[in-house]
């Protein structure tokens, strides 16, 4: 039998909390991600396929999650399962 823990040494956040040093992210989600015109992720504007490199302007907090604002003004998720910081 195992057990479930919430000890801070074993738990990591699901969303990035900072802008990467080189201000670039790469899409790693198998179905890609969508870009939106609002930080609430409404009004879909564009789609990005897996492997696309994006330039980040800043990070925006919305409720308990964070979003990246791109250099073109659109917003994308900061979920670690969908994007990775840097060029990959």
C-alpha positions in Angstrom: 0.0 0.0 0.0 1.1 3.5 -0.7 0.0 6.8 0.7 -0.8 10.3 -0.6 1.2 13.3 0.6 0.9 17.0 0.2 4.4 17.7 1.6 6.0 20.7 -0.1 9.1 18.7 -0.9 7.2 16.3 -3.1 4.6 18.5 -4.7 5.2 21.0 -7.6 2.9 23.6 -9.0 1.1 22.8 -12.2 1.7 26.3 -13.7 4.9 28.3 -14.3 5.1 31.3 -12.0 7.9 33.2 -13.8 9.0 34.4 -17.2 11.9 32.3 -18.6 15.3 34.0 -18.8 15.4 33.9 -22.6 11.7 34.9 -22.8 10.8 31.9 -25.0 8.5 29.0 -24.5 7.9 25.9 -26.6 4.5 24.1 -27.1 4.7 20.5 -26.0 1.0 19.5 -25.8 0.3 16.8 -28.4 -2.8 18.7 -29.7 -1.1 22.1 -29.5 -2.5 25.1 -27.7 -4.8 28.0 -28.4 -4.0 31.7 -28.1 -6.7 34.0 -26.8 -7.3 37.8 -26.8 -8.2 38.0 -23.1 -6.4 36.8 -20.0 -9.6 34.9 -19.1 -8.8 32.7 -22.1 -11.9 33.8 -24.0 -12.2 35.0 -27.6 -9.9 32.4 -29.2 -7.5 34.1 -31.7 -5.0 31.5 -33.0 -3.8 28.0 -32.6 -0.2 26.8 -32.2 1.0 23.3 -33.0 3.4 21.1 -31.0 7.0 22.3 -31.3 6.1 26.0 -32.0 8.5 28.5 -30.3 6.7 31.6 -28.8 8.2 34.8 -27.4 6.8 35.9 -24.0 6.3 39.5 -22.9 5.1 38.9 -19.3 3.2 36.6 -17.0 -0.3 37.5 -15.9 -2.1 36.0 -12.9 -5.8 35.1 -13.3 -7.5 33.7 -10.2 -5.2 30.8 -9.0 -3.6 30.2 -12.4 -1.1 32.1 -14.5 -1.0 32.9 -18.2 1.8 34.0 -20.5 1.2 37.2 -22.5 2.9 36.8 -25.9 4.8 39.5 -27.8 1.8 39.8 -30.1 -0.5 40.6 -27.2 -2.3 37.2 -27.1 -2.5 35.0 -24.0 -1.7 31.3 -23.6 -1.7 28.9 -20.7 1.4 28.5 -18.4 0.5 24.9 -17.7 3.6 22.7 -17.5 2.0 19.8 -19.3 1.3 22.0 -22.4 4.3 24.4 -22.6 8.0 24.3 -21.5 10.3 27.2 -20.9 13.1 27.6 -23.4 13.6 26.2 -26.9 13.1 22.5 -27.3 
